[in-house]
Amino acid sequence: KGKGRGGGGVDDENEQVGDLVMAVTADNAIHIVSLSNLDTMQVLEGHDSRVVGIYRNRWAIQTDFIVTQTVSGTVYIWSLTTGHLDRLLSFKEAADFLVSRGL
């Protein structure tokens, strides 16, 4: 399984993946900070509800994506390089995507 959180709630609102730290803020934005230089690389904004999952497994690393999930079940696929939202998935499509990518 990839790094990430999912399920009923987020107890620790920070996630470290490799040399990155991802922090969820009260407005449901995700701040991605590089540990090598302590710079904010991206701020991912626009989640429809509380973020309950941040995923970055082998597939995501190879494709340069960060995958996030909200309490509503919506899945967001973000480009780590640009910070732009690549895809937004809901309902069965979101669940199928997570399973097919091993997230």
LOPA-261253 format. One record per atom (N, C-alpha, C, O): residue number from 1; residue in three letters; atom name; y, x negated, z negated. Coordinates in Angstrom, 1 decimal. Layout:
N
+-----+------+------+--------+--------+--------+
| seq | type | atom |     py |     px |     pz |
+-----+------+------+--------+--------+--------+
| NUM |  ALA |   CA |      Y |      X |      Z |
...
+-----+------+------+--------+--------+--------+
END
This chain:
103
+-----+------+------+--------+--------+--------+
| seq | type | atom |     py |     px |     pz |
+-----+------+------+--------+--------+--------+
|   1 |  LYS |    N |   -1.2 |   -0.8 |    0.0 |
|   1 |  LYS |   CA |    0.0 |    0.0 |    0.0 |
|   1 |  LYS |    C |    1.2 |   -0.9 |    0.0 |
|   1 |  LYS |    O |    1.2 |   -2.0 |   -0.5 |
|   2 |  GLY |    N |    2.3 |   -0.3 |    0.5 |
|   2 |  GLY |   CA |    3.6 |   -1.1 |    0.6 |
|   2 |  GLY |    C |    4.3 |   -0.9 |   -0.7 |
|   2 |  GLY |    O |    4.0 |   -0.1 |   -1.6 |
|   3 |  LYS |    N |    5.3 |   -1.7 |   -0.8 |
|   3 |  LYS |   CA |    6.2 |   -1.6 |   -2.0 |
|   3 |  LYS |    C |    6.9 |   -0.3 |   -1.9 |
|   3 |  LYS |    O |    7.3 |    0.2 |   -0.8 |
|   4 |  GLY |    N |    7.0 |    0.4 |   -3.0 |
|   4 |  GLY |   CA |    7.8 |    1.6 |   -3.0 |
|   4 |  GLY |    C |    7.6 |    2.5 |   -4.2 |
|   4 |  GLY |    O |    6.7 |    2.2 |   -5.0 |
|   5 |  ARG |    N |    8.3 |    3.6 |   -4.2 |
|   5 |  ARG |   CA |    8.2 |    4.5 |   -5.3 |
|   5 |  ARG |    C |    8.0 |    5.9 |   -4.6 |
|   5 |  ARG |    O |    8.5 |    6.1 |   -3.5 |
|   6 |  GLY |    N |    7.2 |    6.7 |   -5.2 |
|   6 |  GLY |   CA |    7.1 |    8.0 |   -4.7 |
|   6 |  GLY |    C |    6.6 |    9.0 |   -5.8 |
|   6 |  GLY |    O |    6.3 |    8.5 |   -6.9 |
|   7 |  GLY |    N |    6.6 |   10.2 |   -5.5 |
|   7 |  GLY |   CA |    6.1 |   11.2 |   -6.4 |
|   7 |  GLY |    C |    7.1 |   11.9 |   -7.2 |
|   7 |  GLY |    O |    8.2 |   12.2 |   -6.7 |
|   8 |  GLY |    N |    6.8 |   12.2 |   -8.4 |
|   8 |  GLY |   CA |    7.6 |   13.1 |   -9.2 |
|   8 |  GLY |    C |    9.0 |   12.6 |   -9.7 |
|   8 |  GLY |    O |    9.9 |   13.4 |   -9.9 |
|   9 |  GLY |    N |    9.2 |   11.3 |   -9.8 |
|   9 |  GLY |   CA |   10.5 |   10.9 |  -10.3 |
|   9 |  GLY |    C |   10.7 |    9.4 |  -10.2 |
|   9 |  GLY |    O |    9.8 |    8.7 |   -9.9 |
|  10 |  VAL |    N |   11.9 |    9.0 |  -10.5 |
|  10 |  VAL |   CA |   12.2 |    7.6 |  -10.4 |
|  10 |  VAL |    C |   12.7 |    7.2 |  -11.8 |
|  10 |  VAL |    O |   13.8 |    7.6 |  -12.3 |
|  11 |  ASP |    N |   11.9 |    6.4 |  -12.5 |
|  11 |  ASP |   CA |   12.3 |    5.9 |  -13.8 |
|  11 |  ASP |    C |   13.2 |    4.7 |  -13.7 |
|  11 |  ASP |    O |   14.2 |    4.6 |  -14.4 |
|  12 |  ASP |    N |   12.8 |    3.7 |  -12.9 |
|  12 |  ASP |   CA |   13.6 |    2.5 |  -12.7 |
|  12 |  ASP |    C |   14.3 |    2.7 |  -11.4 |
|  12 |  ASP |    O |   13.6 |    2.8 |  -10.3 |
|  13 |  GLU |    N |   15.6 |    2.7 |  -11.3 |
|  13 |  GLU |   CA |   16.2 |    2.9 |  -10.1 |
|  13 |  GLU |    C |   16.6 |    1.7 |   -9.3 |
|  13 |  GLU |    O |   17.5 |    1.7 |   -8.5 |
|  14 |  ASN |    N |   15.8 |    0.6 |   -9.5 |
|  14 |  ASN |   CA |   16.0 |   -0.6 |   -8.8 |
|  14 |  ASN |    C |   14.6 |   -1.1 |   -8.3 |
|  14 |  ASN |    O |   13.6 |   -0.9 |   -9.0 |
|  15 |  GLU |    N |   14.5 |   -1.6 |   -7.1 |
|  15 |  GLU |   CA |   13.3 |   -2.0 |   -6.5 |
|  15 |  GLU |    C |   13.5 |   -3.4 |   -5.9 |
|  15 |  GLU |    O |   14.5 |   -3.6 |   -5.1 |
|  16 |  GLN |    N |   12.6 |   -4.4 |   -6.2 |
|  16 |  GLN |   CA |   12.7 |   -5.7 |   -5.6 |
|  16 |  GLN |    C |   11.6 |   -5.9 |   -4.6 |
|  16 |  GLN |    O |   10.5 |   -5.6 |   -4.9 |
|  17 |  VAL |    N |   12.0 |   -6.2 |   -3.3 |
|  17 |  VAL |   CA |   11.1 |   -6.4 |   -2.3 |
|  17 |  VAL |    C |   11.4 |   -7.8 |   -1.6 |
|  17 |  VAL |    O |   12.4 |   -7.9 |   -0.9 |
|  18 |  GLY |    N |   10.6 |   -8.8 |   -1.8 |
|  18 |  GLY |   CA |   10.9 |  -10.1 |   -1.3 |
|  18 |  GLY |    C |   12.1 |  -10.6 |   -1.9 |
|  18 |  GLY |    O |   12.3 |  -10.7 |   -3.1 |
|  19 |  ASP |    N |   13.1 |  -11.0 |   -1.0 |
|  19 |  ASP |   CA |   14.3 |  -11.6 |   -1.5 |
|  19 |  ASP |    C |   15.4 |  -10.5 |   -1.5 |
|  19 |  ASP |    O |   16.6 |  -10.8 |   -1.6 |
|  20 |  LEU |    N |   15.0 |   -9.2 |   -1.5 |
|  20 |  LEU |   CA |   16.0 |   -8.1 |   -1.5 |
|  20 |  LEU |    C |   15.8 |   -7.3 |   -2.8 |
|  20 |  LEU |    O |   14.7 |   -7.1 |   -3.3 |
|  21 |  VAL |    N |   17.0 |   -6.8 |   -3.3 |
|  21 |  VAL |   CA |   16.9 |   -5.8 |   -4.4 |
|  21 |  VAL |    C |   17.6 |   -4.5 |   -3.8 |
|  21 |  VAL |    O |   18.6 |   -4.6 |   -3.2 |
|  22 |  MET |    N |   16.9 |   -3.4 |   -4.0 |
|  22 |  MET |   CA |   17.4 |   -2.1 |   -3.6 |
|  22 |  MET |    C |   17.7 |   -1.3 |   -4.8 |
|  22 |  MET |    O |   16.8 |   -1.1 |   -5.6 |
|  23 |  ALA |    N |   18.9 |   -0.8 |   -4.9 |
|  23 |  ALA |   CA |   19.3 |    0.0 |   -6.0 |
|  23 |  ALA |    C |   19.8 |    1.4 |   -5.6 |
|  23 |  ALA |    O |   20.6 |    1.5 |   -4.6 |
|  24 |  VAL |    N |   19.3 |    2.4 |   -6.2 |
|  24 |  VAL |   CA |   19.7 |    3.8 |   -5.9 |
|  24 |  VAL |    C |   20.9 |    4.2 |   -6.8 |
|  24 |  VAL |    O |   20.8 |    4.0 |   -8.1 |
|  25 |  THR |    N |   22.0 |    4.6 |   -6.3 |
|  25 |  THR |   CA |   23.1 |    5.0 |   -7.1 |
|  25 |  THR |    C |   23.2 |    6.5 |   -7.3 |
|  25 |  THR |    O |   22.4 |    7.2 |   -6.7 |
|  26 |  ALA |    N |   24.0 |    6.9 |   -8.2 |
|  26 |  ALA |   CA |   24.1 |    8.4 |   -8.6 |
|  26 |  ALA |    C |   24.4 |    9.3 |   -7.4 |
|  26 |  ALA |    O |   24.0 |   10.5 |   -7.4 |
|  27 |  ASP |    N |   25.0 |    8.8 |   -6.4 |
|  27 |  ASP |   CA |   25.3 |    9.6 |   -5.2 |
|  27 |  ASP |    C |   24.2 |    9.5 |   -4.1 |
|  27 |  ASP |    O |   24.4 |    9.9 |   -3.0 |
|  28 |  ASN |    N |   23.1 |    9.0 |   -4.5 |
|  28 |  ASN |   CA |   21.9 |    8.9 |   -3.7 |
|  28 |  ASN |    C |   22.0 |    7.9 |   -2.5 |
|  28 |  ASN |    O |   21.3 |    8.0 |   -1.6 |
|  29 |  ALA |    N |   22.9 |    7.0 |   -2.7 |
|  29 |  ALA |   CA |   23.1 |    5.9 |   -1.7 |
|  29 |  ALA |    C |   22.1 |    4.8 |   -2.2 |
|  29 |  ALA |    O |   21.8 |    4.6 |   -3.4 |
|  30 |  ILE |    N |   21.7 |    4.0 |   -1.2 |
|  30 |  ILE |   CA |   20.8 |    2.8 |   -1.6 |
|  30 |  ILE |    C |   21.6 |    1.6 |   -1.2 |
|  30 |  ILE |    O |   22.0 |    1.4 |    0.0 |
|  31 |  HIS |    N |   21.8 |    0.7 |   -2.2 |
|  31 |  HIS |   CA |   22.5 |   -0.6 |   -2.0 |
|  31 |  HIS |    C |   21.4 |   -1.7 |   -1.8 |
|  31 |  HIS |    O |   20.6 |   -1.8 |   -2.7 |
|  32 |  ILE |    N |   21.5 |   -2.4 |   -0.7 |
|  32 |  ILE |   CA |   20.5 |   -3.5 |   -0.5 |
|  32 |  ILE |    C |   21.2 |   -4.8 |   -0.7 |
|  32 |  ILE |    O |   22.2 |   -5.1 |    0.0 |
|  33 |  VAL |    N |   20.8 |   -5.6 |   -1.6 |
|  33 |  VAL |   CA |   21.4 |   -6.9 |   -2.0 |
|  33 |  VAL |    C |   20.4 |   -8.0 |   -1.8 |
|  33 |  VAL |    O |   19.3 |   -7.9 |   -2.2 |
|  34 |  SER |    N |   20.9 |   -9.1 |   -1.1 |
|  34 |  SER |   CA |   20.2 |  -10.3 |   -0.9 |
|  34 |  SER |    C |   20.2 |  -11.1 |   -2.2 |
|  34 |  SER |    O |   21.3 |  -11.4 |   -2.7 |
|  35 |  LEU |    N |   19.0 |  -11.5 |   -2.7 |
|  35 |  LEU |   CA |   19.0 |  -12.4 |   -3.8 |
|  35 |  LEU |    C |   19.4 |  -13.8 |   -3.5 |
|  35 |  LEU |    O |   19.8 |  -14.6 |   -4.4 |
|  36 |  SER |    N |   19.2 |  -14.2 |   -2.2 |
|  36 |  SER |   CA |   19.5 |  -15.6 |   -1.9 |
|  36 |  SER |    C |   21.0 |  -15.9 |   -1.9 |
|  36 |  SER |    O |   21.4 |  -17.0 |   -2.2 |
|  37 |  ASN |    N |   21.9 |  -14.9 |   -1.6 |
|  37 |  ASN |   CA |   23.3 |  -15.1 |   -1.7 |
|  37 |  ASN |    C |   24.1 |  -14.1 |   -2.5 |
|  37 |  ASN |    O |   25.3 |  -14.2 |   -2.6 |
|  38 |  LEU |    N |   23.4 |  -13.1 |   -3.0 |
|  38 |  LEU |   CA |   23.9 |  -12.0 |   -3.8 |
|  38 |  LEU |    C |   25.0 |  -11.1 |   -3.1 |
|  38 |  LEU |    O |   25.8 |  -10.5 |   -3.7 |
|  39 |  ASP |    N |   24.8 |  -11.1 |   -1.7 |
|  39 |  ASP |   CA |   25.7 |  -10.3 |   -0.9 |
|  39 |  ASP |    C |   25.0 |   -8.9 |   -0.7 |
|  39 |  ASP |    O |   23.8 |   -8.8 |   -0.6 |
|  40 |  THR |    N |   25.9 |   -7.9 |   -0.7 |
|  40 |  THR |   CA |   25.4 |   -6.6 |   -0.3 |
|  40 |  THR |    C |   25.2 |   -6.6 |    1.2 |
|  40 |  THR |    O |   26.1 |   -6.7 |    2.0 |
|  41 |  MET |    N |   23.9 |   -6.4 |    1.6 |
|  41 |  MET |   CA |   23.6 |   -6.4 |    3.1 |
|  41 |  MET |    C |   23.9 |   -5.1 |    3.7 |
|  41 |  MET |    O |   24.4 |   -5.0 |    4.8 |
|  42 |  GLN |    N |   23.5 |   -4.0 |    3.1 |
|  42 |  GLN |   CA |   23.7 |   -2.6 |    3.6 |
|  42 |  GLN |    C |   23.9 |   -1.6 |    2.5 |
|  42 |  GLN |    O |   23.4 |   -1.9 |    1.3 |
|  43 |  VAL |    N |   24.5 |   -0.5 |    2.8 |
|  43 |  VAL |   CA |   24.5 |    0.6 |    1.9 |
|  43 |  VAL |    C |   24.1 |    1.8 |    2.8 |
|  43 |  VAL |    O |   24.7 |    2.2 |    3.8 |
|  44 |  LEU |    N |   22.9 |    2.4 |    2.4 |
|  44 |  LEU |   CA |   22.3 |    3.5 |    3.1 |
|  44 |  LEU |    C |   22.8 |    4.8 |    2.5 |
|  44 |  LEU |    O |   22.4 |    5.1 |    1.4 |
|  45 |  GLU |    N |   23.6 |    5.5 |    3.2 |
|  45 |  GLU |   CA |   24.2 |    6.8 |    2.7 |
|  45 |  GLU |    C |   23.8 |    8.0 |    3.5 |
|  45 |  GLU |    O |   23.5 |    7.8 |    4.7 |
|  46 |  GLY |    N |   23.8 |    9.1 |    2.9 |
|  46 |  GLY |   CA |   23.5 |   10.4 |    3.6 |
|  46 |  GLY |    C |   22.2 |   11.1 |    3.2 |
|  46 |  GLY |    O |   21.8 |   12.0 |    3.9 |
|  47 |  HIS |    N |   21.6 |   10.7 |    2.1 |
|  47 |  HIS |   CA |   20.4 |   11.4 |    1.7 |
|  47 |  HIS |    C |   20.7 |   12.8 |    1.2 |
|  47 |  HIS |    O |   21.8 |   13.0 |    0.6 |
|  48 |  ASP |    N |   19.8 |   13.7 |    1.6 |
|  48 |  ASP |   CA |   20.1 |   15.2 |    1.3 |
|  48 |  ASP |    C |   19.9 |   15.6 |   -0.2 |
|  48 |  ASP |    O |   20.3 |   16.6 |   -0.6 |
|  49 |  SER |    N |   19.2 |   14.7 |   -0.9 |
|  49 |  SER |   CA |   18.9 |   15.0 |   -2.3 |
|  49 |  SER |    C |   18.5 |   13.7 |   -3.0 |
|  49 |  SER |    O |   18.6 |   12.6 |   -2.4 |
|  50 |  ARG |    N |   18.0 |   13.8 |   -4.2 |
|  50 |  ARG |   CA |   17.7 |   12.6 |   -5.0 |
|  50 |  ARG |    C |   16.6 |   11.7 |   -4.3 |
|  50 |  ARG |    O |   15.6 |   12.3 |   -3.9 |
|  51 |  VAL |    N |   16.8 |   10.4 |   -4.2 |
|  51 |  VAL |   CA |   15.9 |    9.5 |   -3.6 |
|  51 |  VAL |    C |   14.7 |    9.3 |   -4.6 |
|  51 |  VAL |    O |   14.9 |    8.9 |   -5.8 |
|  52 |  VAL |    N |   13.5 |    9.5 |   -4.2 |
|  52 |  VAL |   CA |   12.3 |    9.3 |   -5.0 |
|  52 |  VAL |    C |   11.4 |    8.2 |   -4.5 |
|  52 |  VAL |    O |   10.4 |    7.9 |   -5.1 |
|  53 |  GLY |    N |   11.7 |    7.7 |   -3.3 |
|  53 |  GLY |   CA |   10.8 |    6.7 |   -2.7 |
|  53 |  GLY |    C |   11.6 |    5.7 |   -1.8 |
|  53 |  GLY |    O |   12.4 |    6.1 |   -1.0 |
|  54 |  ILE |    N |   11.3 |    4.4 |   -2.0 |
|  54 |  ILE |   CA |   11.8 |    3.4 |   -1.1 |
|  54 |  ILE |    C |   10.6 |    2.6 |   -0.7 |
|  54 |  ILE |    O |    9.8 |    2.1 |   -1.6 |
|  55 |  TYR |    N |   10.3 |    2.5 |    0.6 |
|  55 |  TYR |   CA |    9.1 |    1.8 |    1.1 |
|  55 |  TYR |    C |    9.5 |    0.7 |    2.0 |
|  55 |  TYR |    O |   10.3 |    0.8 |    2.9 |
|  56 |  ARG |    N |    8.8 |   -0.4 |    1.9 |
|  56 |  ARG |   CA |    8.9 |   -1.6 |    2.8 |
|  56 |  ARG |    C |    7.6 |   -2.3 |    2.8 |
|  56 |  ARG |    O |    7.5 |   -3.3 |    2.0 |
|  57 |  ASN |    N |    6.7 |   -1.9 |    3.6 |
|  57 |  ASN |   CA |    5.4 |   -2.5 |    3.7 |
|  57 |  ASN |    C |    5.3 |   -3.4 |    4.9 |
|  57 |  ASN |    O |    6.4 |   -3.7 |    5.5 |
|  58 |  ARG |    N |    4.1 |   -3.9 |    5.3 |
|  58 |  ARG |   CA |    4.0 |   -4.8 |    6.4 |
|  58 |  ARG |    C |    4.6 |   -4.2 |    7.7 |
|  58 |  ARG |    O |    5.3 |   -4.9 |    8.4 |
|  59 |  TRP |    N |    4.2 |   -2.9 |    8.0 |
|  59 |  TRP |   CA |    4.8 |   -2.3 |    9.1 |
|  59 |  TRP |    C |    6.3 |   -2.3 |    9.1 |
|  59 |  TRP |    O |    6.9 |   -2.6 |   10.1 |
|  60 |  ALA |    N |    6.9 |   -1.9 |    8.0 |
|  60 |  ALA |   CA |    8.4 |   -1.9 |    7.9 |
|  60 |  ALA |    C |    9.0 |   -3.2 |    8.1 |
|  60 |  ALA |    O |   10.0 |   -3.4 |    8.7 |
|  61 |  ILE |    N |    8.4 |   -4.3 |    7.5 |
|  61 |  ILE |   CA |    8.9 |   -5.6 |    7.7 |
|  61 |  ILE |    C |    8.8 |   -6.1 |    9.1 |
|  61 |  ILE |    O |    9.8 |   -6.6 |    9.6 |
|  62 |  GLN |    N |    7.7 |   -5.8 |    9.8 |
|  62 |  GLN |   CA |    7.5 |   -6.2 |   11.2 |
|  62 |  GLN |    C |    8.5 |   -5.5 |   12.1 |
|  62 |  GLN |    O |    8.9 |   -6.1 |   13.1 |
|  63 |  THR |    N |    8.9 |   -4.3 |   11.8 |
|  63 |  THR |   CA |    9.8 |   -3.5 |   12.6 |
|  63 |  THR |    C |   11.2 |   -3.5 |   12.1 |
|  63 |  THR |    O |   12.1 |   -2.9 |   12.7 |
|  64 |  ASP |    N |   11.5 |   -4.2 |   11.0 |
|  64 |  ASP |   CA |   12.8 |   -4.3 |   10.4 |
|  64 |  ASP |    C |   13.4 |   -3.0 |    9.9 |
|  64 |  ASP |    O |   14.5 |   -2.7 |   10.0 |
|  65 |  PHE |    N |   12.5 |   -2.1 |    9.3 |
|  65 |  PHE |   CA |   12.9 |   -0.8 |    8.8 |
|  65 |  PHE |    C |   12.8 |   -0.8 |    7.3 |
|  65 |  PHE |    O |   11.9 |   -1.5 |    6.7 |
|  66 |  ILE |    N |   13.6 |    0.1 |    6.7 |
|  66 |  ILE |   CA |   13.4 |    0.6 |    5.3 |
|  66 |  ILE |    C |   13.2 |    2.1 |    5.4 |
|  66 |  ILE |    O |   13.9 |    2.8 |    6.1 |
|  67 |  VAL |    N |   12.2 |    2.5 |    4.7 |
|  67 |  VAL |   CA |   11.8 |    4.0 |    4.7 |
|  67 |  VAL |    C |   12.1 |    4.5 |    3.3 |
|  67 |  VAL |    O |   11.7 |    4.0 |    2.3 |
|  68 |  THR |    N |   12.9 |    5.6 |    3.3 |
|  68 |  THR |   CA |   13.2 |    6.3 |    2.1 |
|  68 |  THR |    C |   12.8 |    7.7 |    2.1 |
|  68 |  THR |    O |   12.6 |    8.3 |    3.2 |
|  69 |  GLN |    N |   12.5 |    8.3 |    0.9 |
|  69 |  GLN |   CA |   12.1 |    9.7 |    0.8 |
|  69 |  GLN |    C |   12.9 |   10.3 |   -0.3 |
|  69 |  GLN |    O |   13.1 |    9.7 |   -1.4 |
|  70 |  THR |    N |   13.2 |   11.6 |   -0.1 |
|  70 |  THR |   CA |   14.0 |   12.3 |   -1.1 |
|  70 |  THR |    C |   13.1 |   13.4 |   -1.8 |
|  70 |  THR |    O |   12.0 |   13.7 |   -1.3 |
|  71 |  VAL |    N |   13.6 |   13.9 |   -2.9 |
|  71 |  VAL |   CA |   12.8 |   14.9 |   -3.6 |
|  71 |  VAL |    C |   12.5 |   16.1 |   -2.7 |
|  71 |  VAL |    O |   11.5 |   16.9 |   -3.0 |
|  72 |  SER |    N |   13.3 |   16.4 |   -1.7 |
|  72 |  SER |   CA |   13.1 |   17.5 |   -0.8 |
|  72 |  SER |    C |   11.9 |   17.2 |    0.2 |
|  72 |  SER |    O |   11.5 |   18.1 |    0.9 |
|  73 |  GLY |    N |   11.4 |   16.0 |    0.2 |
|  73 |  GLY |   CA |   10.3 |   15.6 |    1.1 |
|  73 |  GLY |    C |   10.8 |   15.0 |    2.4 |
|  73 |  GLY |    O |   10.0 |   14.5 |    3.2 |
|  74 |  THR |    N |   12.1 |   15.0 |    2.6 |
|  74 |  THR |   CA |   12.6 |   14.4 |    3.8 |
|  74 |  THR |    C |   12.5 |   12.9 |    3.8 |
|  74 |  THR |    O |   12.6 |   12.2 |    2.8 |
|  75 |  VAL |    N |   12.1 |   12.3 |    5.0 |
|  75 |  VAL |   CA |   11.9 |   10.9 |    5.1 |
|  75 |  VAL |    C |   13.0 |   10.4 |    6.1 |
|  75 |  VAL |    O |   13.2 |   10.9 |    7.1 |
|  76 |  TYR |    N |   13.6 |    9.3 |    5.6 |
|  76 |  TYR |   CA |   14.6 |    8.6 |    6.4 |
|  76 |  TYR |    C |   14.1 |    7.2 |    6.8 |
|  76 |  TYR |    O |   13.6 |    6.5 |    6.0 |
|  77 |  ILE |    N |   14.3 |    6.9 |    8.0 |
|  77 |  ILE |   CA |   13.9 |    5.6 |    8.5 |
|  77 |  ILE |    C |   15.2 |    4.8 |    9.0 |
|  77 |  ILE |    O |   15.8 |    5.2 |    9.9 |
|  78 |  TRP |    N |   15.5 |    3.8 |    8.3 |
|  78 |  TRP |   CA |   16.7 |    3.0 |    8.4 |
|  78 |  TRP |    C |   16.5 |    1.7 |    9.0 |
|  78 |  TRP |    O |   15.5 |    1.0 |    8.7 |
|  79 |  SER |    N |   17.4 |    1.2 |    9.9 |
|  79 |  SER |   CA |   17.3 |   -0.2 |   10.4 |
|  79 |  SER |    C |   17.9 |   -1.1 |    9.3 |
|  79 |  SER |    O |   19.1 |   -0.9 |    8.9 |
|  80 |  LEU |    N |   17.2 |   -2.1 |    8.9 |
|  80 |  LEU |   CA |   17.7 |   -3.0 |    7.9 |
|  80 |  LEU |    C |   18.8 |   -3.8 |    8.5 |
|  80 |  LEU |    O |   19.8 |   -4.2 |    7.8 |
|  81 |  THR |    N |   18.7 |   -4.2 |    9.7 |
|  81 |  THR |   CA |   19.7 |   -5.1 |   10.4 |
|  81 |  THR |    C |   21.1 |   -4.4 |   10.5 |
|  81 |  THR |    O |   22.1 |   -4.9 |   10.2 |
|  82 |  THR |    N |   21.0 |   -3.1 |   11.0 |
|  82 |  THR |   CA |   22.3 |   -2.4 |   11.3 |
|  82 |  THR |    C |   22.7 |   -1.4 |   10.2 |
|  82 |  THR |    O |   23.9 |   -1.1 |   10.1 |
|  83 |  GLY |    N |   21.8 |   -1.0 |    9.4 |
|  83 |  GLY |   CA |   22.1 |    0.0 |    8.4 |
|  83 |  GLY |    C |   22.1 |    1.4 |    8.9 |
|  83 |  GLY |    O |   22.4 |    2.4 |    8.2 |
|  84 |  HIS |    N |   21.9 |    1.6 |   10.2 |
|  84 |  HIS |   CA |   21.9 |    2.9 |   10.9 |
|  84 |  HIS |    C |   20.6 |    3.7 |   10.6 |
|  84 |  HIS |    O |   19.5 |    3.1 |   10.6 |
|  85 |  LEU |    N |   20.8 |    5.0 |   10.5 |
|  85 |  LEU |   CA |   19.6 |    5.9 |   10.4 |
|  85 |  LEU |    C |   18.9 |    6.0 |   11.8 |
|  85 |  LEU |    O |   19.6 |    6.4 |   12.7 |
|  86 |  ASP |    N |   17.7 |    5.6 |   11.8 |
|  86 |  ASP |   CA |   16.9 |    5.6 |   13.1 |
|  86 |  ASP |    C |   16.3 |    6.9 |   13.3 |
|  86 |  ASP |    O |   16.3 |    7.5 |   14.4 |
|  87 |  ARG |    N |   15.7 |    7.5 |   12.3 |
|  87 |  ARG |   CA |   15.0 |    8.8 |   12.4 |
|  87 |  ARG |    C |   15.0 |    9.5 |   11.1 |
|  87 |  ARG |    O |   15.1 |    8.9 |   10.0 |
|  88 |  LEU |    N |   15.0 |   10.8 |   11.2 |
|  88 |  LEU |   CA |   15.0 |   11.7 |   10.1 |
|  88 |  LEU |    C |   13.8 |   12.7 |   10.3 |
|  88 |  LEU |    O |   13.7 |   13.4 |   11.3 |
|  89 |  LEU |    N |   12.9 |   12.7 |    9.3 |
|  89 |  LEU |   CA |   11.7 |   13.5 |    9.4 |
|  89 |  LEU |    C |   11.5 |   14.5 |    8.3 |
|  89 |  LEU |    O |   11.9 |   14.2 |    7.1 |
|  90 |  SER |    N |   11.0 |   15.7 |    8.6 |
|  90 |  SER |   CA |   10.9 |   16.7 |    7.5 |
|  90 |  SER |    C |    9.5 |   17.3 |    7.6 |
|  90 |  SER |    O |    8.8 |   17.2 |    8.6 |
|  91 |  PHE |    N |    9.1 |   17.9 |    6.5 |
|  91 |  PHE |   CA |    7.9 |   18.6 |    6.3 |
|  91 |  PHE |    C |    6.6 |   17.9 |    6.8 |
|  91 |  PHE |    O |    6.4 |   16.7 |    6.4 |
|  92 |  LYS |    N |    5.8 |   18.5 |    7.6 |
|  92 |  LYS |   CA |    4.5 |   17.9 |    8.0 |
|  92 |  LYS |    C |    4.7 |   16.6 |    8.8 |
|  92 |  LYS |    O |    4.0 |   15.6 |    8.6 |
|  93 |  GLU |    N |    5.8 |   16.5 |    9.6 |
|  93 |  GLU |   CA |    6.1 |   15.3 |   10.3 |
|  93 |  GLU |    C |    6.3 |   14.1 |    9.4 |
|  93 |  GLU |    O |    5.9 |   13.0 |    9.6 |
|  94 |  ALA |    N |    7.1 |   14.4 |    8.3 |
|  94 |  ALA |   CA |    7.4 |   13.4 |    7.3 |
|  94 |  ALA |    C |    6.1 |   12.9 |    6.6 |
|  94 |  ALA |    O |    5.9 |   11.7 |    6.5 |
|  95 |  ALA |    N |    5.3 |   13.8 |    6.2 |
|  95 |  ALA |   CA |    4.0 |   13.5 |    5.5 |
|  95 |  ALA |    C |    3.1 |   12.7 |    6.4 |
|  95 |  ALA |    O |    2.5 |   11.7 |    6.0 |
|  96 |  ASP |    N |    3.0 |   13.2 |    7.6 |
|  96 |  ASP |   CA |    2.1 |   12.5 |    8.6 |
|  96 |  ASP |    C |    2.6 |   11.0 |    8.9 |
|  96 |  ASP |    O |    1.8 |   10.1 |    9.0 |
|  97 |  PHE |    N |    3.9 |   10.9 |    9.0 |
|  97 |  PHE |   CA |    4.5 |    9.5 |    9.2 |
|  97 |  PHE |    C |    4.1 |    8.6 |    8.0 |
|  97 |  PHE |    O |    3.7 |    7.5 |    8.2 |
|  98 |  LEU |    N |    4.3 |    9.0 |    6.8 |
|  98 |  LEU |   CA |    4.0 |    8.2 |    5.6 |
|  98 |  LEU |    C |    2.6 |    7.8 |    5.6 |
|  98 |  LEU |    O |    2.2 |    6.6 |    5.3 |
|  99 |  VAL |    N |    1.7 |    8.7 |    5.9 |
|  99 |  VAL |   CA |    0.2 |    8.4 |    5.8 |
|  99 |  VAL |    C |   -0.1 |    7.5 |    7.0 |
|  99 |  VAL |    O |   -0.9 |    6.5 |    6.8 |
| 100 |  SER |    N |    0.4 |    7.7 |    8.2 |
| 100 |  SER |   CA |    0.0 |    6.9 |    9.3 |
| 100 |  SER |    C |    0.5 |    5.5 |    9.2 |
| 100 |  SER |    O |   -0.1 |    4.6 |    9.8 |
| 101 |  ARG |    N |    1.6 |    5.2 |    8.4 |
| 101 |  ARG |   CA |    2.1 |    3.9 |    8.3 |
| 101 |  ARG |    C |    1.6 |    3.2 |    7.0 |
| 101 |  ARG |    O |    2.1 |    2.1 |    6.6 |
| 102 |  GLY |    N |    0.8 |    3.9 |    6.2 |
| 102 |  GLY |   CA |    0.3 |    3.4 |    5.0 |
| 102 |  GLY |    C |    1.3 |    3.3 |    3.9 |
| 102 |  GLY |    O |    1.2 |    2.4 |    3.0 |
| 103 |  LEU |    N |    2.2 |    4.2 |    3.9 |
| 103 |  LEU |   CA |    3.3 |    4.1 |    2.9 |
| 103 |  LEU |    C |    3.0 |    5.1 |    1.7 |
| 103 |  LEU |    O |    3.8 |    5.2 |    0.8 |
+-----+------+------+--------+--------+--------+
END
